[in-house]
Amino acid sequence: MLLRLCQHQARRLYSTQRQQCLFPTRTIRSLLDTPQDNGNVAVRAWIRSVRKQKQVAFANINDGSSLKGMQAILTPEQAERLSTGACVELQGSMVDSPGKEQGKELQVTGVRVLGGCDSSYPLQKKRHSLEFLRSINHLRARGNTGGAVLRVRHAAGEGLQKFFTEHEFVQVHTPILTSHDCEGGGEVFKVAPASTPSGKPSEEFFNKPVFLTVSGQLHAEMLASALSRVYTFGPVFRAEESVTSRHLAEFWMLEAEMTFIDKLDQLLDVTEGSVQYATRHVMDHCSEDIAFFNKFVDSTLTERLAKSVEQPFARMTYTEAIEVLQKANKKFEFPTVWGSSLQSEHERYLASEYCQSPVFVTDYPTEQKPFYMRANYDGKTVACFDLLLPGIGELVGGSMREERDILLQAKMEAAGMDIEEYQWYLDLRKYGSAPHGGYGIGFERFLLWLTGLENVREVVPVPRWVGHCKY
């Protein structure tokens, strides 16, 4: 035990020393996390605000590594050239702060302006609306909300990837350009060069129509048939003209595929485990940011996230969900009969009011779902699920995949698909087929869950939606 402790301390010291060698300055976060470092330091950051008095001046600086940033103490002469938005290098020593919120502050001995900022800088020391911040997207990350979103986004992605690494999944890189529409919805972006040297029609670049991917699932199945457990994490594209708080033209998906599972409950267990693991990882590594969102965005956030990682998710079949909706003392706009699709209002009721927790809804009618989902033995439903979250709606969709080649081909033919185009997919069933399943997590919707924000445009660094592709 003592040996392991010494090794851990040695690795931490080496990591700190290596960081100092790689970069000329320390991050604000690292300085505040190691209060014993009271020697001379250099910090490079942007000025959030400057307050000048007769005998002393105060500057709040932030380099994006933490929410609060750091307070710097300067003389009025040192602060003369400083303004909000400017990029500076401050040299000095860390001293105890008389304030309660921050244990240390920087006593400045030297100032160097790396990049000045004129008076038109739009971010001032006041609260700005999310709509205004989106209108200056190139500066949005400098605000508290924008910076906190990106740190949570990083931690959420890291948490998901750590979960899959610990469970022996291999990360694979599925293509962005594809020749198929995985979901069959037709909401795809067709890809073609702006011009071709030969003067031929541009789609002949690939000798066939090619699209931006809507999902990496079919390619992930291809690779899982050799590596057993794989996941892919990257952007997907939907030519969807919905202008809502839940839709984007470009967003990120984490998609996992695993062989040698033969029950839907096994797939639900992995899904639940990955969502809980990533949530816990964010709570552990972004506690300051989560507290910020809890204070200014959603006062129930901390309690809700803690509950979601401590308790198992609820589970019900589609048939049970319809029965719950029919018995609800509430009038719905859309019908709640067996065979009807679950609408947003139904999903909100099930997750937010009835279960008051994340809930899996499983075994939907065959007609509602894509060709690749495994048919159940009742002849009416498929072995699939949606994970619904309170306030969010659908976060995850997944299913057991149809591994029986005869049944799969029959479903593809019934859907009017080009069998020759998908022959490779059928071959996976002919050449050593294995029971398998998978799911996809809408990453931006997951971030809504983690932050309490209501619009997916707030959790994407540079959002794209119908009619909007700035930058």
Summary of the structure (lengths in Angstrom):
residues: 471
radius of gyration: 26.3
end to end distance: 53.1
largest distance: 84.4
contacts: 1436
relative contact order: 0.10
helix: 36%
strand: 24%
